[in-house]
C-alpha cells in the first residue's frame, strides 16, 4: 500500500492552530488542499495565515518563491462540505468533543467517496468511538499531529477497533511521504505521547499547587536538570491551557479517574480566567508587549556536604546514590537502608 498521490486533493476541516499546521504540511508536500470551517469566513482567514507563513519560509530560504506561489495556487477555502467531495483524505481538527466529531464525520460520509480516507487529529478521544458513527468505519483512522505541526516530526497513526489495516498503512505511508515520522499506535487513552506526558504536567502542577516552587523555577529545573527543551508551564502555555486541560480530563476519565492523571485545580482556575497561554497573551507567563519574563529562584553556590545519609527504599531515586559518590560525597547507610 502506497502513499496518496500528491496530485490528489486533501481537505482539512477545522482551521485553528492545528488545522492550519496540518494543511501547511500537506500543501508543502505537494497536495491541493481545501480548508473548511463551520464558522463563516474562518477558512479564508486561515488560508491567508498559511500564505503569510509560506512567505516567512521564503524569507528563511526554506522555500523558493516559485514553490510558494505554486503552493498558494493549490490552497483554497471551501464554503461547504460539498466542496470536499473529490478529496482522497479529509483530516478533522475540530473541538475535542465526541458528539461534534461524530456529527461531522457522518456529514462527511454523505459527501465523499467510500475510498476517501477519513482521519481525526484527536489527541485523547477514542478513535473507535469517533469512527463508531460511520457507515464505513474501516476507512477511518487517527492521524495525531503535534503542535506546531509543520515543525514537529512525530505523527501518531491510530487504528480503531474497526480500522482496516490497509487504511492505517496508507495513512502511515502518506504521513511519511509528507516528511513526518509516523508511529503506529493502539487505540488506548492518550495513545503514546499524551499518556506519557500526563505525569510530566501533573507532577509539575502538583509542586506548584503545594507552593514548593513557582512556575519559572520548576521549568528551570526541568530544563537544566531534566534535560527537557521546555518546562511543563512553558509547554502548556504553548499548547494552550484549555487544550492541555481538556486532554488531561479526557485521559483521566478514560482511565476511570486514575489518580495518576488527576487534573489540576490551578490549571482549571487559569482556564476560567481566560489566561490560555501564548494565544491569549497570558498564561503562566505574560506574553504581552513589554512584559518581563520572571526568572527562577536559584540558590547560591554552596559547599558540598561532608556526607549524605540514605534512609529507606529509594526506588527509582536509587540511581542518585551512585551520582552522589561520583561527586566525591560520602554516602552513609541509615538504619532503614540496604
matplotlib code that plots the C-alpha trace (Angstrom):
import matplotlib.pyplot as plt

x = [0.0, 1.5, 1.0, -1.7, -0.9, 0.4, -1.9, -5.0, -6.8, -6.7, -9.1, -8.7, -11.8, -11.3, -8.9, -7.5, -3.8, -3.6, -5.8, -3.7, -0.5, -1.7, -2.9, 0.5, 2.2, 0.1, 0.4, 4.2, 4.3, 2.5, -1.2, -4.0, -5.5, -9.0, -9.9, -13.3, -14.6, -18.1, -17.6, -18.2, -15.0, -12.7, -11.3, -10.5, -8.7, -6.8, -5.7, -4.3, -2.5, -0.9, 0.1, 1.9, 3.7, 4.8, 6.2, 8.3, 9.6, 10.8, 12.5, 14.3, 15.3, 13.3, 11.1, 11.7, 9.4, 8.2, 7.4, 5.5, 3.5, 2.7, 1.6, -0.7, -2.3, -3.1, -4.7, -8.4, -11.1, -14.4, -17.8, -19.4, -18.6, -19.9, -16.7, -14.7, -16.5, -13.5, -10.9, -8.9, -8.2, -10.1, -8.4, -10.6, -9.1, -12.2, -13.1, -12.3, -15.9, -17.1, -20.5, -19.2, -16.7, -19.2, -21.7, -19.0, -17.9, -21.5, -21.9, -18.6, -19.6, -22.6, -20.3, -17.0, -16.5, -16.2, -12.5, -11.7, -9.6, -11.2, -8.9, -9.2, -6.5, -7.9, -5.3, -7.3, -10.7, -11.2, -10.7, -13.0, -15.8, -15.5, -15.5, -18.3, -20.8, -19.7, -21.3, -17.8, -15.7, -12.9, -11.5, -11.3, -8.0, -6.4, -3.7, -2.5, 0.0, 1.8, 1.9, 3.4, 2.6, 5.0, 7.9, 7.4, 8.1, 6.1, 2.6, 0.7, -1.3, -4.0, -6.1, -9.6, -11.3, -12.8, -10.0, -9.0, -5.2, -4.9, -6.3, -3.8, -1.0, -2.0, -2.2, 1.2, 2.8, 1.2, 2.5, 6.0, 5.7, 4.9, 8.3, 6.9, 8.0, 4.8, 4.4, 1.5, -0.5, -3.2, -6.4, -5.7, -6.4, -3.9, -2.2, 1.5, 2.7, -0.2, -0.3, 3.4, 3.1, 0.3, 2.5, 5.1, 2.5, 0.8, 3.9, 5.0, 1.5, 1.4, 4.7, 3.3, 0.0, 1.9, 3.7, 7.0, 8.2, 7.0, 6.5, 9.7, 11.8, 10.1, 10.6, 14.3, 14.7, 13.1, 15.3, 18.6, 18.4, 15.8, 17.1, 13.8, 13.7, 10.8, 9.4, 5.8, 4.5, 6.2, 4.9, 1.3, 1.3, 2.5, -0.1, -2.9, -4.1, -7.7, -6.4, -4.0, -6.6, -9.2, -6.8, -6.0, -9.7, -10.2, -7.4, -8.4, -11.9, -10.8, -8.7, -11.6, -10.3, -6.9, -5.1, -2.0, -4.0, -5.9, -6.5, -5.0, -7.2, -4.6, -4.8, -8.6, -8.5, -6.1, -8.6, -11.5, -9.7, -9.1, -5.4, -4.9, -1.2, 0.5, -2.6, -4.4, -1.3, -1.2, -0.9, 1.5, 3.7, 2.9, 3.4, 2.1, 4.4, 6.9, 6.1, 9.2, 9.8, 10.2, 13.5, 13.9, 14.7, 18.2, 20.1, 23.6, 26.5, 27.3, 30.0, 29.2, 28.2, 30.7, 28.4, 24.8, 22.7, 20.4, 17.3, 14.7, 14.0, 14.7, 13.0, 13.8, 15.9, 18.4, 20.4, 21.2, 23.4, 26.0, 25.9, 26.5, 29.5, 30.8, 30.7, 33.0, 30.5, 30.5, 27.3, 26.3, 23.5, 20.8, 19.0, 16.3, 18.6, 20.2]
y = [0.0, 3.3, 6.9, 9.0, 10.5, 14.1, 15.3, 14.2, 16.8, 16.7, 18.5, 19.8, 20.6, 22.9, 25.8, 26.6, 26.3, 22.5, 22.6, 25.3, 23.4, 20.2, 22.0, 23.6, 20.2, 18.7, 21.8, 21.9, 18.2, 19.0, 18.3, 20.6, 21.5, 22.6, 24.3, 24.2, 25.7, 25.8, 29.4, 31.7, 33.4, 31.4, 29.2, 32.2, 33.8, 30.5, 30.5, 34.0, 33.0, 30.0, 32.2, 34.5, 31.6, 30.5, 34.0, 33.6, 30.3, 32.0, 34.7, 31.9, 30.2, 27.1, 27.6, 29.3, 32.0, 29.6, 26.9, 29.4, 30.6, 27.0, 26.1, 29.2, 28.2, 24.8, 26.2, 27.0, 27.7, 25.7, 27.3, 24.0, 20.3, 19.5, 21.2, 18.3, 15.6, 14.5, 14.6, 11.4, 12.3, 14.5, 15.3, 16.7, 19.2, 20.5, 20.8, 17.8, 16.7, 13.2, 14.3, 17.1, 14.9, 12.1, 14.5, 15.9, 12.6, 11.4, 14.5, 13.9, 10.4, 11.6, 13.8, 11.9, 8.7, 5.4, 5.2, 8.5, 8.2, 9.9, 10.9, 12.6, 14.6, 13.9, 13.8, 11.9, 10.7, 7.1, 6.6, 3.6, 5.7, 8.5, 6.0, 4.1, 6.6, 5.8, 3.7, 2.6, 2.6, 0.7, 3.7, 5.8, 6.3, 8.6, 11.0, 12.8, 15.6, 17.7, 21.4, 23.1, 20.5, 22.0, 21.7, 18.6, 15.3, 12.8, 11.7, 9.0, 6.7, 5.2, 2.3, 2.0, -1.3, -1.3, 0.4, -1.6, -2.4, -1.1, 2.3, 2.5, 1.6, 4.2, 6.9, 5.8, 6.0, 9.3, 10.8, 9.5, 11.0, 14.3, 14.2, 13.1, 10.3, 8.2, 5.6, 3.1, 3.2, 1.2, 3.0, 3.4, 6.6, 9.3, 6.9, 7.1, 10.7, 12.1, 9.1, 9.5, 13.3, 13.5, 12.8, 15.3, 18.0, 16.6, 16.4, 20.0, 21.3, 19.5, 21.0, 24.4, 23.8, 22.8, 26.1, 24.3, 26.4, 28.9, 28.0, 29.7, 27.7, 24.4, 25.0, 25.8, 22.5, 20.5, 22.2, 22.3, 19.1, 17.0, 17.8, 18.9, 21.6, 23.2, 23.0, 22.0, 25.5, 26.9, 23.9, 24.2, 27.9, 27.0, 24.2, 26.3, 25.8, 25.0, 22.3, 20.8, 20.7, 19.1, 16.3, 15.7, 15.4, 13.1, 10.8, 10.9, 9.9, 7.2, 5.6, 5.6, 8.7, 7.1, 9.4, 9.5, 11.6, 13.8, 17.3, 20.4, 22.9, 25.6, 25.0, 25.0, 28.4, 29.6, 28.5, 30.0, 33.4, 33.3, 33.0, 30.4, 30.9, 32.4, 32.6, 34.8, 36.8, 35.4, 32.1, 31.0, 33.7, 37.1, 37.4, 40.9, 43.5, 44.8, 42.1, 40.8, 37.1, 36.0, 34.2, 31.1, 31.3, 29.9, 29.1, 30.5, 28.0, 26.2, 23.8, 20.1, 18.3, 16.1, 13.1, 12.1, 9.6, 7.4, 6.0, 3.5, 2.2, 4.9, 3.2, 4.9, 7.5, 4.8, 5.9, 9.1, 7.2, 6.5, 10.1, 11.4, 9.1, 10.2, 13.8, 12.8, 12.9, 10.1, 8.1, 6.6, 4.0, 4.8, 2.2, 1.6, 1.4, -1.6]
z = [0.0, -1.1, 0.0, -1.5, -4.9, -4.5, -7.3, -5.2, -3.1, 0.6, 2.9, 6.5, 8.5, 11.4, 10.8, 14.2, 15.0, 14.4, 11.3, 9.7, 10.6, 9.1, 6.0, 5.6, 5.9, 3.2, 1.0, 1.1, 0.4, -2.9, -2.5, -3.5, -0.1, 0.8, 4.0, 5.6, 8.9, 10.2, 11.2, 8.2, 6.9, 9.2, 6.3, 4.2, 7.2, 7.7, 4.0, 4.4, 7.6, 5.8, 2.9, 5.4, 6.9, 3.4, 2.9, 6.0, 4.7, 1.6, 3.7, 5.6, 2.4, 3.2, 0.1, -3.2, -4.4, -7.2, -4.7, -2.5, -5.5, -6.6, -3.0, -2.8, -6.0, -4.6, -1.5, -1.5, 1.1, 0.9, 1.6, 2.3, 2.9, -0.6, -2.0, -0.4, -2.5, -4.6, -1.8, -1.1, 2.5, 5.0, 8.3, 11.1, 13.6, 15.4, 19.1, 21.3, 21.8, 20.7, 19.7, 17.5, 15.8, 15.2, 13.7, 11.4, 10.1, 9.5, 7.3, 5.5, 4.7, 2.8, 0.7, 0.0, -1.8, 0.0, -0.9, 0.8, 4.0, 7.0, 9.8, 13.1, 14.8, 18.2, 20.9, 23.6, 22.4, 21.4, 17.6, 17.9, 19.4, 16.9, 14.0, 15.5, 14.0, 10.4, 7.8, 6.5, 9.7, 8.0, 6.3, 9.5, 11.3, 13.8, 12.5, 15.5, 14.7, 17.3, 17.7, 15.7, 13.0, 10.3, 12.7, 14.9, 13.0, 15.0, 13.9, 15.8, 13.4, 15.5, 14.4, 16.0, 16.5, 13.1, 11.1, 8.1, 8.2, 4.6, 5.7, 8.5, 6.2, 3.6, 6.3, 7.7, 4.3, 3.5, 6.7, 5.8, 2.3, 3.9, 5.7, 9.0, 11.4, 11.8, 14.6, 14.8, 18.0, 19.6, 20.5, 24.2, 26.2, 25.3, 22.7, 23.4, 23.8, 25.8, 28.1, 28.9, 29.1, 31.7, 34.7, 33.3, 33.6, 36.7, 38.8, 37.9, 38.6, 41.9, 43.1, 42.2, 44.0, 47.1, 46.9, 46.8, 43.9, 41.3, 37.6, 36.4, 39.0, 38.2, 34.4, 35.0, 37.0, 34.2, 31.5, 33.3, 35.4, 33.5, 30.0, 28.6, 26.0, 27.7, 31.2, 31.9, 32.3, 29.2, 27.2, 28.4, 27.5, 24.0, 23.6, 25.1, 28.7, 27.6, 25.1, 27.6, 30.4, 28.1, 27.1, 30.8, 31.7, 28.7, 29.7, 33.4, 32.6, 30.2, 32.9, 35.3, 37.2, 38.0, 40.5, 38.2, 35.7, 38.1, 36.6, 38.2, 40.1, 39.5, 35.7, 35.9, 37.5, 34.8, 32.1, 33.9, 34.0, 30.2, 30.5, 27.9, 27.2, 24.2, 22.1, 24.6, 25.6, 29.2, 30.8, 33.4, 31.9, 30.4, 26.7, 26.2, 24.7, 27.3, 29.8, 31.7, 32.0, 35.6, 36.4, 38.5, 42.2, 42.1, 45.4, 45.6, 45.3, 48.5, 49.8, 49.2, 52.4, 54.1, 53.8, 52.9, 54.9, 52.9, 54.6, 53.3, 49.9, 47.3, 44.4, 41.1, 43.1, 44.0, 40.9, 42.8, 45.2, 42.6, 41.3, 44.8, 45.2, 41.8, 43.0, 45.9, 48.7, 51.2, 51.4, 54.7, 55.1, 57.7, 59.8, 57.1, 54.1, 52.4]

ax = plt.figure().add_subplot(projection="3d")
ax.plot(x, y, z, "-o")
ax.set_aspect("equal")
plt.show()
